[in-house]
Amino acid sequence: MELSAVLTPAPEGGFVAYNPETGTTTQGETVEEALANLREATELYLEEFPLSVSGRPILTTFQVPANV
């Protein structure tokens, strides 16, 4: 099963990894570690809550004014 991962730099260092299909979130010191942790957390989640994926999420960007 192919799922999505969104990685963002963590304020304390490393990366936060988020899977939008399941809502699982983890972190790691490197991108590779964060993805490995996300894979493990998502596998554990799916053991309890099977997922029926009907399509892939759409990832896009948007802007807000800089002074907000």
N, C-alpha and C positions, 0 to 999 in steps of 0.2 A: 504494500500500500504506500503510495507516495503522498506525503503530507507537506504542509508549508512550515517554514521557520522564519521568524522575524528576529533579528539580532540587533541589539542596540548597546552602545558602550555604557557600562555601569559607572556611576559617579565615583565609586570607591576603587575602580579599576576592574578589568575583565569585561565580560559581556553578559547581558541578560538575554535569554533565548525564550521565545514565546511561540506556541503552536496555536493559531487561531481556530483550527477545526475542533480542538478539544479544550482549549483554554489552559493547557499545561504550561508552566513557566519554570525555568531553572536558570542557573548561571554557571559560569566557568571562567577561569583565568585567560583562556584562549578561545578563539572561535571554534576550534576542533573540540575542546573540552566542553564548551557550552552546548554544542550540537550533540555530543555523545551523552551528556546529562539529559538533554531534552528527549533524545531517542529513548533512553531508559525510562524516564518519567512518563512519556507518552505510551510506551508499551505496557507499563503497569496500569495506567489509567484505562487503556483499552481492554485489559483483562477483566475489569469490573464493569465497564461501560462501553460495549461494542458500538462502533461508529458505522453508520451507513453514509458514505460520502457520495453526494449526488453531483458534485462539481467542485472545481477549485475556487478558492477565494480570489477576488480581484484585488491586487495590490496597486495602489496609486499614491500620489502625493497631492497636497494642497497647501496653500499659503495663507498666513494670517499677517496682519500688519506688524511690523517690527516693534512698534511701541506698545504692544499689548502685554 
